[in-house]
Amino acid sequence: MDAAGERLADTADAAGTVQRREQAVELNAARRYLYALGQSLLGNEPTAQRLSDASVALLPEALSIVGLEGDEGVADAVLCAQADVDGACALYTRLFIGPATPKATPWESTYRSRSKALFRQETLAVRNAYRAEGLLTEAYPKVADDHIAIELGFLAALAGRMVDAAEAGDQAAYDRSAAASAAFLQHHLLVWIGDYAADLEAEAPGSLHARLVRLLVAFVRRDAELLAP
């Protein structure tokens, strides 16, 4: 190959690298949005401001980027919740706070052991996964780290790191966060989110939270495929 040919090849390689980085940024920004959406709506009272901040107009595009179709009615459910914020907040209290213990318990440990007690060895395993990545919840150690919203927040943070690594061209950092995400899905969230979705649908059929978790089940299964080596 002559010098001109080598320059053209180098240019093509550089263009391909830039394109791959842009695709990685787009994919992981979509992943971050979907995990953060789940964290926000499953971990907090659905106030008018929080429902607005959910930016569900972005949902179809994010789902398309990760290779999914249909939002399980989540966007419509958010609009309904915005029309009746008091009712949405009352339902959130019943499903996630009490006073009665919810039938669909939002903690991993309650699905992985016969006991419904919190702060068990399963919780510690989740906490250790956070600690290994330098991430602990702001409420540590006062809350059970295996709440579904916290697990989703952890994965959102790792997706954010993958966005940053892709933008910087740091393949090693990108691969570390991808591996940590894949391991956490396999050993934690994927183990129980399907059962939780079924229980939540039985307790509050057609609700925003039931629809959202059903969508998240499809997403995390797809995400495990995306993260596979």
C-alpha positions in Angstrom: 0.0 0.0 0.0 1.4 3.4 -0.9 1.5 6.4 1.5 -1.8 7.8 0.2 -3.5 4.5 0.6 -2.1 4.2 4.2 -3.5 7.7 5.0 -6.9 6.8 3.6 -6.9 3.6 5.7 -5.9 5.5 8.8 -8.7 8.0 8.2 -11.2 5.2 7.8 -10.1 3.5 11.0 -10.3 6.8 12.9 -13.8 7.4 11.5 -14.9 4.0 12.5 -13.5 4.5 16.0 -15.4 7.8 16.4 -18.6 6.1 15.1 -18.3 3.2 17.6 -17.7 5.7 20.4 -20.8 7.7 19.5 -22.9 4.5 19.3 -21.6 3.4 22.7 -22.4 6.8 24.2 -25.9 6.7 22.8 -26.6 3.2 23.9 -25.4 3.8 27.5 -27.1 7.1 27.8 -30.3 5.2 27.0 -29.5 2.5 29.5 -28.8 5.2 32.1 -32.1 6.9 31.5 -34.1 3.7 31.8 -32.4 2.7 35.0 -32.7 6.2 36.4 -36.4 6.3 35.5 -37.0 3.2 37.5 -35.0 4.4 40.4 -36.9 7.7 40.5 -40.4 6.4 40.3 -39.9 3.3 42.5 -37.9 5.0 45.1 -39.7 8.3 45.7 -43.3 9.6 46.1 -44.6 10.5 42.7 -45.0 14.3 43.2 -46.0 16.5 40.3 -42.4 17.6 39.9 -41.0 14.1 40.0 -43.5 12.9 37.4 -42.6 15.9 35.2 -38.9 15.2 35.7 -39.4 11.6 34.5 -39.4 13.0 30.9 -41.4 10.1 29.6 -41.3 11.7 26.1 -37.8 10.2 25.9 -39.0 6.7 26.7 -39.8 5.5 23.1 -36.4 6.6 21.8 -34.5 5.1 24.7 -36.4 1.8 24.3 -35.7 1.8 20.5 -32.0 2.3 21.1 -31.7 -0.7 23.4 -33.8 -2.8 21.0 -37.2 -2.9 22.7 -40.6 -1.9 21.4 -43.6 -0.8 23.4 -43.5 0.8 26.9 -46.1 -1.4 28.6 -48.3 1.7 29.0 -45.9 3.5 31.3 -46.1 6.8 29.5 -49.9 6.8 29.7 -49.8 5.8 33.3 -47.5 8.7 34.1 -50.0 11.1 32.5 -52.8 9.6 34.5 -50.7 10.0 37.7 -50.1 13.6 36.8 -53.8 14.1 36.6 -54.3 12.6 40.1 -51.1 13.2 42.0 -52.8 12.7 45.4 -54.1 9.3 44.3 -50.7 8.3 42.9 -49.0 9.3 46.1 -51.5 7.4 48.2 -50.9 4.3 46.1 -47.2 4.7 46.4 -47.5 4.9 50.2 -49.5 1.7 50.3 -47.2 -0.2 48.0 -43.8 1.0 49.3 -44.2 2.5 52.8 -47.2 1.1 54.7 -48.4 1.1 57.5 -49.2 -2.4 56.5 -46.4 -4.5 55.1 -46.8 -4.6 51.3 -47.5 -8.0 49.7 -45.1 -7.1 46.9 -42.0 -6.4 48.9 -39.4 -4.2 47.0 -36.3 -5.9 48.6 -34.3 -8.6 47.0 -33.6 -10.4 50.3 -37.4 -11.1 50.8 -37.4 -13.0 47.5 -34.2 -14.9 48.1 -35.0 -16.3 51.6 -38.0 -17.7 53.4 -37.8 -14.9 55.9 -39.3 -11.5 55.2 -36.7 -9.9 57.5 -34.4 -7.2 56.0 -30.6 -6.7 56.5 -29.9 -10.4 55.9 -26.8 -11.9 54.1 -28.4 -11.2 50.7 -28.5 -7.5 51.6 -24.8 -7.7 52.6 -23.9 -9.2 49.3 -25.6 -6.4 47.5 -23.9 -3.8 49.6 -20.5 -5.5 48.9 -21.2 -5.2 45.2 -21.8 -1.4 45.6 -18.7 -1.1 47.8 -16.6 -2.9 45.2 -17.4 -0.1 42.7 -17.0 2.7 45.3 -20.8 3.3 45.4 -22.9 3.3 48.5 -26.4 4.8 49.1 -26.5 8.2 50.7 -28.7 6.6 53.5 -26.0 3.9 54.3 -26.2 2.1 56.7 -29.7 3.0 57.7 -31.6 1.5 54.8 -31.6 -1.9 53.3 -29.4 -1.7 50.2 -31.3 -4.3 48.3 -34.4 -2.1 47.7 -35.3 -2.2 44.0 -34.8 1.5 43.5 -31.3 1.4 45.0 -30.3 -1.5 42.8 -31.6 0.4 39.7 -29.7 3.5 40.9 -26.5 1.4 41.1 -26.9 0.2 37.5 -27.7 3.8 36.4 -24.5 5.0 37.9 -22.5 2.2 36.2 -24.2 3.1 32.9 -23.2 6.7 33.5 -19.6 5.6 34.0 -19.8 3.8 30.7 -21.0 6.9 28.9 -18.0 8.8 30.4 -15.6 6.1 29.4 -16.9 5.9 25.9 -16.6 9.7 25.5 -13.0 9.5 26.8 -12.1 6.5 24.8 -11.1 4.6 28.0 -11.8 1.0 27.0 -10.5 -0.5 30.2 -12.8 1.7 32.3 -15.7 0.9 30.0 -15.1 -2.8 30.2 -14.8 -2.7 34.0 -18.2 -1.1 34.4 -19.8 -3.3 31.8 -18.5 -6.4 33.6 -19.7 -5.1 37.0 -23.2 -4.4 35.5 -23.4 -7.8 33.9 -22.4 -9.5 37.2 -24.9 -7.5 39.2 -27.7 -8.3 36.9 -26.9 -12.0 36.8 -26.4 -12.4 40.6 -29.0 -10.0 41.9 -31.6 -8.0 39.9 -32.5 -10.7 37.4 -32.9 -13.3 40.1 -36.0 -11.6 41.6 -37.4 -8.8 39.6 -39.7 -11.2 37.6 -41.3 -12.5 40.8 -41.6 -9.0 42.1 -43.3 -7.8 38.9 -45.9 -10.6 39.2 -46.6 -9.8 42.9 -46.9 -6.1 42.1 -49.3 -6.7 39.3 -51.4 -8.9 41.5 -51.5 -6.2 44.3 -52.0 -3.2 42.1 -53.0 -4.4 38.6 -52.5 -1.8 35.8 -50.9 0.7 38.1 -48.0 2.9 37.1 -45.6 0.9 39.3 -46.8 -2.4 38.1 -46.5 -1.3 34.4 -43.0 0.2 35.1 -41.7 -2.9 36.8 -43.1 -5.1 34.0 -41.2 -2.9 31.5 -38.1 -3.1 33.6 -38.2 -6.9 33.5 -38.1 -6.8 29.7 -35.3 -4.2 29.8 -33.0 -5.9 32.3 -33.3 -9.2 30.3 -32.4 -7.3 27.2 -29.6 -5.4 29.0 -28.0 -8.7 30.1 -27.8 -9.6 26.4 -26.3 -6.2 25.5 -23.7 -6.6 28.2 -22.7 -10.2 27.3 -19.1 -10.4 26.1 
